[in-house]
Amino acid sequence: YRWVFDNPDFNRWRQLAESRLLWIKGDPGKGKTMLLCGIINELERPITVNGGNLAYFFCQAADS
């Protein structure tokens, strides 16, 4: 998952204060959940140390 921290689009999202939604989508079995678990772990540390909050949720589009 660490490759995403070198991605220009991800870094733009991370640096812009008005960017508060990161949307990851893709076909089943592509590793989205593992990617997000790694991203959450990396982002959560500095935020919670400084007294902030990080909110996230996972959606499954199986139910119309």
N, C-alpha and C positions, 0 to 999 in steps of 0.2 A: 504494500500500500504506500510505501514511502515515495514512490515515483510521483504521486499526485502533488507533493509539495514542491516539485520542480515545474509543474504545469502552469503556464502563464495565465490561463483562465481562472484556475483555482486561486492563484496568488492575487489576481485582481479582485476576486470576490473577498478574499481575506483582508485586503487592505482598504477597501471602500467601506466607510462607515454606514452608508445607506444600503449596503448589500447584507441583508440579514437572512436570506433564504438560499440554501444550497440544495439544489434539486439534482439527485442522481437517478438516472433511469437507464434501463437496458433490458435485454432479453434475459430469461431465466438461466441461471447457471453461469453467469458471467463474472461473479465475484463482488457484486454490489454490496452485499451485507458485510463481507469481510473488509472491503475497502472502507466502508463507513465506520465499522468498529475501530479500525486503526486511526481514522481521522478523528473520531470522537475522543479516543484516548489521548491523542496529541493535543487537541484543542482544549480539553477539559482541565488539564494540569495547570497551565498558567491562569486560566480564568478563575478557577475555584481558589487558588492560592491568594488571588487578589480580592476575594470576597464576592466574585461575580457568579452568575448562573449561566448554564448552558442547557438549552432545551432541545430535544430531538424526538422524532417519532418515525416509525417505519410503517409505510402503507403497503398493503397487498391488494392489487387490483383484481382479485379473483371474484369479488362479489359486485355485481353491477349496481 
